Amino acid sequence: MPCKNMDVQETYFFMYVLTRADGHTVGNHTYHHPDMSKISDEASFRKEMDDVANLFREVTGTDMAMYYRPPQGKYNTSNLKMAKDMGYSTFFWSLAYVDWNIDAQPSHEEAMEKLMGRIHPGAIVLLHSTSKTNGEILDEVLTKWEEMGYTFRPLSDFVGTLETGGENAGSQVGSENESGNSGGGRILQDESAPKT
């Protein structure tokens, strides 16, 4: 679902479906999409992460970004520690809606209402690439968000603050909201918001 008409770098979190398009970032979303809150042993956790990373490397010839998004936002504290120990930065989302069900896609109006009404400074937006609606409205959404004063930043802009103890210090960024099944995130910054 890359946005072709705007200069926006997107981050995709994939399971076993791999793509690398137009310089966008690809992060790890596990191989089998399990409920990660039920995985507490390191061998099982590592296998979920490594299977995707190894397949991505085999297909693309490059390494995927060291970003991790737990399926459905489900995790336990040992998962977060294991991801961090493996070198991953864990990201959650702060804005999502039920767009992942391909058999029950929201109308354009429903999607726009949710996306416009829930946007906020510092948002990490989860939009599923399987959504036909998202593909059809993405240019309009991004344009409206720009008109509202938001800019788009890649996750890499936030990883440094994790490592240096900046405003987003910690091993994870964002917050879980509605559950989804795979997709990517965009970080938005309200340029008119006061800097802290």
BAVEXKE-480970 format. One line per field, with one value per residue (C-alpha): residue number from 1; residue in one letter; x negated, y negated, z negated. Coordinates in nm, 2 decimals, decimal comma. Layout:
% BAVEXKE-480970
seq = [NUM:...]
type = [a:...]
x = [X:...]
y = [Y:...]
z = [Z:...]
This chain:
% BAVEXKE-480970
seq = [1:2:3:4:5:6:7:8:9:10:11:12:13:14:15:16:17:18:19:20:21:22:23:24:25:26:27:28:29:30:31:32:33:34:35:36:37:38:39:40:41:42:43:44:45:46:47:48:49:50:51:52:53:54:55:56:57:58:59:60:61:62:63:64:65:66:67:68:69:70:71:72:73:74:75:76:77:78:79:80:81:82:83:84:85:86:87:88:89:90:91:92:93:94:95:96:97:98:99:100:101:102:103:104:105:106:107:108:109:110:111:112:113:114:115:116:117:118:119:120:121:122:123:124:125:126:127:128:129:130:131:132:133:134:135:136:137:138:139:140:141:142:143:144:145:146:147:148:149:150:151:152:153:154:155:156:157:158:159:160:161:162:163:164:165:166:167:168:169:170:171:172:173:174:175:176:177:178:179:180:181:182:183:184:185:186:187:188:189:190:191:192:193:194:195:196]
type = [m:p:c:k:n:m:d:v:q:e:t:y:f:f:m:y:v:l:t:r:a:d:g:h:t:v:g:n:h:t:y:h:h:p:d:m:s:k:i:s:d:e:a:s:f:r:k:e:m:d:d:v:a:n:l:f:r:e:v:t:g:t:d:m:a:m:y:y:r:p:p:q:g:k:y:n:t:s:n:l:k:m:a:k:d:m:g:y:s:t:f:f:w:s:l:a:y:v:d:w:n:i:d:a:q:p:s:h:e:e:a:m:e:k:l:m:g:r:i:h:p:g:a:i:v:l:l:h:s:t:s:k:t:n:g:e:i:l:d:e:v:l:t:k:w:e:e:m:g:y:t:f:r:p:l:s:d:f:v:g:t:l:e:t:g:g:e:n:a:g:s:q:v:g:s:e:n:e:s:g:n:s:g:g:g:r:i:l:q:d:e:s:a:p:k:t]
x = [0,00:-0,28:-0,17:-0,30:-0,20:-0,36:-0,72:-0,64:-0,87:-0,66:-0,76:-0,61:-0,60:-0,57:-0,54:-0,63:-0,50:-0,80:-0,84:-1,08:-0,94:-1,08:-1,32:-1,06:-1,16:-1,06:-1,05:-0,98:-0,62:-0,71:-0,68:-0,36:-0,18:-0,13:0,00:-0,34:-0,21:-0,20:-0,57:-0,81:-1,10:-1,38:-1,42:-1,05:-1,07:-1,40:-1,27:-0,97:-1,19:-1,48:-1,27:-1,13:-1,47:-1,64:-1,37:-1,38:-1,76:-1,73:-1,47:-1,61:-1,98:-1,96:-1,88:-1,55:-1,54:-1,57:-1,22:-0,96:-0,58:-0,41:-0,11:0,21:0,00:-0,01:-0,33:-0,47:-0,76:-1,00:-0,91:-1,01:-1,34:-1,42:-1,35:-1,58:-1,85:-1,83:-1,89:-1,53:-1,34:-0,98:-0,71:-0,34:-0,08:0,13:0,39:0,55:0,90:1,05:0,92:0,76:1,07:1,08:1,43:1,57:1,39:1,50:1,65:1,43:1,65:1,60:1,23:1,19:1,39:1,18:0,85:0,92:1,09:0,82:0,50:0,28:-0,07:-0,33:-0,09:-0,22:0,05:0,12:0,27:0,29:0,17:0,44:0,71:0,86:1,01:0,67:0,52:0,80:0,79:0,43:0,33:0,63:0,56:0,19:0,28:0,54:0,30:0,04:0,31:0,36:-0,01:-0,14:-0,47:-0,58:-0,89:-1,04:-1,07:-1,45:-1,41:-1,29:-1,53:-1,81:-1,60:-1,55:-1,92:-2,02:-1,74:-1,55:-1,18:-1,09:-1,35:-1,28:-1,27:-0,94:-0,76:-0,39:-0,11:0,12:0,47:0,69:0,55:0,46:0,28:0,00:-0,09:-0,30:-0,33:-0,38:-0,49:-0,34:-0,46:-0,23:-0,47:-0,25:-0,27:-0,49:-0,83:-0,91]
y = [0,00:-0,25:-0,60:-0,69:-1,05:-1,18:-1,17:-0,95:-0,68:-0,39:-0,11:0,23:0,51:0,84:1,20:1,44:1,22:1,01:0,70:0,41:0,12:-0,22:-0,25:-0,18:0,00:0,36:0,47:0,81:0,92:1,29:1,58:1,75:1,45:1,62:1,47:1,36:1,31:1,69:1,73:1,71:1,93:1,77:2,05:2,02:1,64:1,64:1,89:1,67:1,37:1,54:1,74:1,41:1,23:1,53:1,56:1,18:1,20:1,50:1,33:0,97:1,02:0,76:0,75:0,62:0,33:0,43:0,32:0,55:0,52:0,80:0,95:0,80:0,59:0,89:0,94:1,01:0,84:1,13:1,08:0,72:0,81:1,09:0,85:0,59:0,85:0,95:0,59:0,51:0,19:0,27:0,05:0,03:-0,19:-0,47:-0,50:-0,20:-0,09:0,24:0,23:0,58:0,78:0,81:0,95:0,65:0,34:0,00:-0,25:-0,55:-0,77:-0,54:-0,51:-0,89:-0,96:-0,73:-0,84:-1,21:-1,20:-1,00:-1,17:-1,32:-1,46:-1,18:-0,93:-0,59:-0,49:-0,13:-0,08:0,27:0,31:0,58:0,31:0,21:-0,09:-0,21:-0,18:-0,39:-0,67:-0,69:-0,99:-1,18:-1,09:-1,19:-1,52:-1,61:-1,53:-1,76:-2,03:-1,98:-2,06:-1,71:-1,58:-1,23:-1,08:-0,73:-0,51:-0,55:-0,91:-0,77:-0,49:-0,73:-0,87:-0,52:-0,46:-0,80:-0,83:-1,10:-1,17:-0,82:-0,64:-0,27:0,05:-0,02:-0,31:-0,38:-0,22:0,06:-0,04:0,18:0,51:0,59:0,87:0,72:0,39:0,09:-0,23:-0,59:-0,85:-1,19:-1,51:-1,81:-2,09:-2,35:-2,17:-2,33:-2,17:-2,03]
z = [0,00:0,06:0,12:0,47:0,48:0,16:0,02:-0,29:-0,41:-0,55:-0,78:-0,71:-0,97:-0,79:-0,88:-0,60:-0,31:-0,21:0,00:0,01:0,20:0,28:-0,01:-0,28:-0,60:-0,67:-1,04:-1,21:-1,29:-1,36:-1,12:-1,24:-1,40:-1,74:-2,06:-2,18:-2,54:-2,56:-2,46:-2,75:-2,64:-2,45:-2,19:-2,07:-2,07:-1,88:-1,62:-1,55:-1,50:-1,32:-1,07:-0,93:-0,94:-0,76:-0,50:-0,43:-0,39:-0,16:0,06:0,07:0,00:-0,28:-0,65:-0,77:-1,02:-1,38:-1,46:-1,61:-1,63:-1,83:-1,65:-1,78:-2,03:-2,26:-2,46:-2,80:-2,97:-2,90:-2,52:-2,54:-2,71:-2,46:-2,17:-2,32:-2,39:-2,03:-1,92:-1,83:-1,92:-1,98:-1,84:-1,92:-1,76:-1,91:-1,63:-1,45:-1,34:-1,22:-0,87:-0,85:-0,78:-0,40:-0,40:-0,60:-0,48:-0,62:-0,39:-0,28:-0,51:-0,81:-0,76:-0,71:-1,02:-1,24:-1,10:-1,11:-1,45:-1,62:-1,48:-1,75:-1,79:-1,80:-1,65:-1,53:-1,29:-1,21:-0,86:-0,72:-0,36:-0,30:-0,33:0,00:-0,17:-0,29:0,05:0,20:-0,06:-0,16:0,06:-0,08:-0,44:-0,41:-0,24:-0,50:-0,78:-0,62:-0,59:-0,97:-1,03:-1,06:-0,91:-0,85:-1,01:-0,98:-1,29:-1,26:-1,39:-1,72:-1,77:-1,87:-2,14:-2,28:-2,30:-2,43:-2,69:-2,50:-2,54:-2,41:-2,62:-2,68:-2,48:-2,32:-2,15:-2,11:-2,28:-2,19:-2,09:-1,86:-1,76:-1,41:-1,23:-1,02:-0,87:-0,91:-1,11:-1,03:-1,29:-1,26:-1,43:-1,47:-1,37:-1,54:-1,87:-2,13:-2,16:-2,50]
